[in-house]
Amino acid sequence: MKITVNGEAKQYEQAVVTVADLLVLEQVASPEMVSVQQNGDFVATEQFETTLIHDGDEIDFLFFMGGGSIPDFSNI
């Protein structure tokens, strides 16, 4: 099966059947913390086990990160 994952063309010899299978193959550490798009449409977390992946699909994993800086109030 040939699909695109995060913009990178990939080929899998294993049967990638669902989004959940792909998360395992891609070794995503915290799949419950990842948003997934399939061909531009978001897949609900509760549908990862049942959403089928087809040859030629484009899959994007979106990882949310906190960040920013803590302001320095020491000179106030």
For each residue, the residues with C-beta under 8 A, 3 or more apart:
1: 11 12 15 16 53 55
2: 9 10 11 55 56
3: 9 10 12 16 22 53 55 56 57 58 59
4: 7 8 9 10 57 58 59
5: 8 10 22 26 59 60 61
6: 59 60 61
7: 4 60
8: 4 5
9: 2 3 4
10: 2 3 4 5
11: 1 2
12: 1 3 15 16 25
13:
14: 25
15: 1 12 21
16: 1 3 12 21 22 25 53
17: 21 52 53
18: 21 22 48 49 50 51 52 53
19: 22 23 36 38 43 47 48 49 51 53 59
20: 23 24 31 48 49
21: 15 16 17 18 24 25 53
22: 3 5 16 18 19 25 26 53 59
23: 19 20 26 28 31 34 36 48 61
24: 20 21 27 28
25: 12 14 16 21 22
26: 5 22 23 61
27: 24
28: 23 24 31 34 61
29:
30: 33 34
31: 20 23 28 34 48
32: 45
33: 30 63 64
34: 23 28 30 31 61 62 63
35: 42 61 62 64
36: 19 23 42 43 48 59 60 61 62
37: 40 41 42 43 58 59 60 62
38: 19 41 43 51 53 57 58 59
39: 57 58
40: 37 58
41: 37 38
42: 35 36 37
43: 19 36 37 38 47 48 51
44: 47 48
45: 32 48
46:
47: 19 43 44 50 51
48: 18 19 20 23 31 36 43 44 45 51
49: 18 19 20
50: 18 47
51: 18 19 38 43 47 48
52: 17 18
53: 1 3 16 17 18 19 21 22 38 57 59
54: 57
55: 1 2 3
56: 2 3
57: 3 4 38 39 53 54
58: 3 4 37 38 39 40
59: 3 4 5 6 19 22 36 37 38 53
60: 5 6 7 36 37
61: 5 6 23 26 28 34 35 36
62: 34 35 36 37
63: 33 34
64: 33 35
65:
66:
67:
68:
69:
70:
71:
72: 75
73: 76
74:
75: 72
76: 73
